[in-house]
Amino acid sequence: MTATTAEKMTETPSNRLGDRIFSGLALAAGLSILVALTGVFAFLLIRGWQGLSQDASFYDAPRANDFLHYVWPLVFGTVYAAVIALVIAVPLSIGIALVISHYAPRRLATPIAYVIDLLAAVPSVVFGLWGILVFAPAMVPTYGWLDDHLGFIPLFAGNEGGGVNPVGRTILTAGIVLAIMVLPIITSITREIFAQTPRLHQEAALALGATRWEMIRYAVFPYARSGMVSAVMLGLGRALGETMAVAMVLSAGKSLVTFNLLGNESSTTIAANIASNYKEGTPGKVAVLIATGLVLFVLTFVVNFLARLIVARAERNTTR
Amino acid sequence: MSTLQSPRTSGLVSDLTAGKLPRFAPALAAVIALGIGALAALLIGGGLLATVLFAAVAFLVVLPAWYAVVEGRRAAVDRLVTCLVWSALAVALVPLVSLLWTVVHHGARQLDATFLGQDAFITALHQPTGILHAIVGTLLITLTAAVMSVPLGIFAAIYLIEYGAGSKLAAAIRFLVDVMTGIPSIVAGLFAFALFTLLFGPAYRSGLAGAAALSLLMVPIVVRSTEEMLRLVPNELREAAYALGTPKWRTIVKVVLPTALGGIVTGVTLATARVVGETAPLLLTAAITTKVNLNVFDGFMTTLPVMVYSSQAKGHPEDFDVAWGAALVLVLIVLVLNIVARIVGKIFAPKTGH
């Protein structure tokens, strides 16, 4: 009896209509995300298409006469700065994640995690401001020392005829600032995964007489390997796309292909190049910049795509 | 017999701690390392910073070496890793402390009624300027972005959890949302720039275009956090509502969403805090002005991050001061949003336990 009344109630037209509207709205919202993502690609393609084949004067005329020669040094600079950032950030963030998950007592671990998250909340423009006004000048003596003592390595060669960038605004500075910015991302993902390592594995290792480091090496790291890889890739995606900090530190950066870390002439990144050149604003130049933006979009999309794919596969493996 | 008793009778070391370093060993090693560091700094040259650096390196050598001699290689490696891991934390805290200190130190001097209550539009020479226009612009653009992306994000999450659960489309959307969280902010800015200049002419700049770019960055964060929260709502609640004959949409509105409200508000606040600090997209879409502009739909609009960037780019020391002041206000806004998110999360935290 009650079942039939309930059935009748749900079958009233207003309820069915409400349900249809609501599910329609939800579906539309979900689909709009697909539309937005394709829209980003489509609009960048539409506006950037002409930028792919412009007159040579719209590129960096003497240095680059077509799009490929224009964008290649920028792609190089983008990847180079991101790699510098990762080389510094990955060991540090794995260390910090271990402190939070395994080394610090619980009372200390929560505040440490909170402080590291605070680092993620600082806007990138503030990092840029700090990088250019405080950090870069502070690094000049160190760079000088590196140039004096390790100058025989091409990375630290500095300028031709000796000396380093007098204001410290080098790609190494940009890379270190980027490292500080991606550190909290990598830390937060790896610490989650370290914390998920099965307790029994760890206790079994300790019971066999392993030291704490051997337990981490043989029980925690193998379990967390794919998660660590994807965390690094996500950090890479962030470092590739970061704009303001690099644009501010490397405001004099040129589109060059050079591995030199300390010299006056350094490469710059796609994002920083867009931010510092968009003001010149002739339609032809803007089209070229949008086309480089498209390249950056594809680059980060592929990196993020791979990272998420690794995460998804790891999740499937652990649930099985 | 006598061999068994000899360690006991010696009275200095017990059986359990034989062959182990005493507990004060790390402290002693630290003192030795500090001495070595000071000596090295004196010999090679360098200030306090160099002393600390040398001491840290010396500590990383002395302590494991001592362990290696007394307890063997494995204990030494273990101790070395412990030291390295903690020093990674110390190294990461240095820039954070330095950054917060400089922002507060340089910025606090700027904060007064003129700085906060006036825009930068000058009608007379030597007129004091402020950042009111940037504060207003930040609040308006962020609010517009939130208005656009919060309903969209929540509805998308509802689709993912309630309607499309298990379907291929939902899986695809979830994957793309994840990928979307990694879109570089400058690309979002270029997209909004390309879209709005195509629609309204090449010179069109407005707060709305900036907000559109920001919402592209904000939607995926809102979707992800809302989705997590909806997933936490126990299925029994939904089934109880269905059993009473409540239609699905009323169940969602009256049961599911209220249960998850705290988490959703926290997620939205954190997403807002994340986009408040975005610079690059607004640089492209909302441009720079010196006057207060209350119309989101038309006209240039400056936000605090753009203000920080443009003041710094001018390159005079007094402009740097403005940049520090604006940066402090920006950091304070982000901090307040984060604290609000935490408090809301605490208040509405789902009551666990049966």
Interface residues (C-beta under 8 A of the other chain):
Chain A: T5 A6 E7 M9 T10 N15 R16 G18 D19 I21 F22 S23 L25 A26 L27 A28 A29 G30 L31 S32 I33 L34 A36 L37 G39 V40 F43 L44 I46 R47 G48 P91 L92 S93 I94 G95 I96 L98 V99 Y103 I112 V115 I116 L118 L119 A121 V122 P123 S124 V125 V126 F127 G128 L129 W130 I132 L133 V134 F135 I180 L183 T211 R212 W213 E214 I216 L234 G237 R238 L240 G241 E242 T243 M244 A247 M248 S251 A271 I274 A275 Y278 P283 L289 I290 G293 L296 F297 T300 F301 V303 N304 F305 A307 R308 A312
Chain B: R74 A75 V77 D78 V81 T82 L84 V85 W86 S87 A88 L89 V91 A92 L93 P95 L96 S98 L99 T102 V103 P151 L152 G153 I154 F155 A156 I158 Y159 L160 E162 Y163 G164 L169 A170 A172 I173 F175 L176 V177 D178 V179 M180 T181 G182 I183 P184 S185 I186 V187 A188 L190 F191 F193 A194 L195 T197 L198 P202 L216 V219 P220 V223 L244 G245 P247 K248 W249 R250 I252 A273 R274 V276 G277 E278 T279 A280 L283 L284 P305 V308 Y309 Q312 A313 F320 A323 W324 A327 L330 V331 V334 L335 N338
